[in-house]
Amino acid sequence: MIKEPILVDYKYDSTVDALSIKVKTYEHERSVELTDDVIMDFNKDNEFVALEILNASYVLDVDESSLENIRDISLSVKVTDYVIFVNAIFTLPVSNHEEIKVTNASIANDINLPKWDANLVTA
């Protein structure tokens, strides 16, 4: 059975070069730092609710103007007994064309989050 994707909104803050991607019913309970620049938030039911990418222009290797005009975001979030993983795909305007940028991050599931698997997209 294929689950419907969960809708997300995003906001890019150029003053701190941070990209925040949140589900529409955002209720933060805990954060998990996957890398120095990628942080995931979970709600009280241990479901993914947000992803923050610090130093976003560096992480995605684009200039800030591209991040202010993101065309599409697609996230795949998976929590297993052993790992917490996110794959993020961005469609961004770069110069006179669109480019696809991808970033992945993972960390051991040392905090024992329950299994969870979802696809998330911008509306």
C-alpha positions in Angstrom: 0.0 0.0 0.0 1.4 3.4 -1.0 0.9 6.2 1.5 -0.1 9.6 0.3 2.8 12.1 0.7 2.7 14.5 3.6 2.6 18.2 2.6 5.3 20.6 3.9 6.0 24.3 3.8 9.4 25.9 3.7 11.0 29.2 4.7 14.5 30.3 3.8 16.1 32.9 6.1 19.0 34.6 4.2 20.2 36.5 7.3 21.3 33.2 8.9 21.4 31.1 5.7 19.0 28.5 7.1 16.3 26.6 5.3 13.4 25.3 7.5 11.0 22.7 6.1 7.9 21.9 8.3 4.8 19.8 8.1 1.6 21.9 8.3 0.8 20.5 11.8 4.1 21.4 13.4 4.4 20.5 17.1 8.0 20.2 18.2 9.0 17.8 21.0 12.6 16.8 20.3 15.4 17.5 17.9 18.0 15.1 16.4 21.2 16.5 14.9 22.0 14.4 11.9 25.1 16.4 10.9 26.5 19.8 12.0 24.2 21.4 9.4 21.1 19.1 9.3 18.6 18.9 12.2 15.4 16.9 12.3 12.5 17.7 14.7 9.9 15.1 15.9 6.6 15.5 17.6 5.4 13.9 20.9 4.4 10.8 18.8 8.0 10.6 17.5 6.8 11.5 14.0 9.0 13.7 11.8 7.7 17.3 11.7 10.6 19.5 10.5 14.0 19.6 8.9 16.4 22.5 9.3 19.4 22.9 7.1 22.0 25.4 8.5 24.5 26.9 6.0 22.0 25.9 3.4 23.7 27.7 0.5 26.9 25.8 1.3 25.2 22.5 1.9 23.3 22.7 -1.4 26.0 24.5 -3.3 23.8 27.3 -4.6 23.5 31.0 -4.0 21.0 32.5 -1.6 18.7 33.8 -4.4 18.1 30.2 -5.6 17.1 29.2 -2.0 14.6 32.1 -1.9 12.9 30.8 -5.0 12.7 27.0 -4.5 10.4 25.3 -7.0 9.9 22.0 -5.3 11.0 19.9 -2.3 10.7 16.2 -1.9 11.8 14.5 1.3 12.0 10.8 2.2 12.3 10.2 6.0 13.0 6.7 7.3 13.5 5.6 10.9 14.5 2.0 11.5 15.7 0.2 14.7 19.2 1.2 13.8 19.2 4.4 11.8 17.5 7.8 11.3 17.7 8.8 7.6 16.6 11.7 5.4 16.9 12.2 1.7 16.0 15.7 0.5 15.7 16.6 -3.2 15.3 20.3 -4.2 14.4 21.8 -7.5 16.0 25.2 -7.6 16.4 28.0 -10.2 20.1 28.5 -11.0 21.0 31.1 -13.6 18.7 30.6 -16.5 17.6 27.0 -15.8 16.4 24.7 -13.0 18.8 22.3 -11.2 18.2 19.4 -8.9 20.2 19.4 -5.6 20.2 16.4 -3.3 21.4 16.1 0.3 21.3 13.0 2.5 21.9 12.7 6.2 21.7 9.9 8.7 22.6 9.0 12.2 22.4 5.9 14.4 19.0 5.6 16.2 20.6 5.6 19.6 17.5 7.4 21.1 15.2 4.4 20.1 12.7 6.3 18.0 10.1 3.9 16.7 10.1 2.8 13.1 8.6 5.5 10.8 8.7 5.9 7.0 7.1 8.8 5.0 7.5 10.8 1.9 6.9 14.6 2.2 6.5 17.2 -0.6 5.7 20.8 -1.1 2.2 21.7 -2.2 
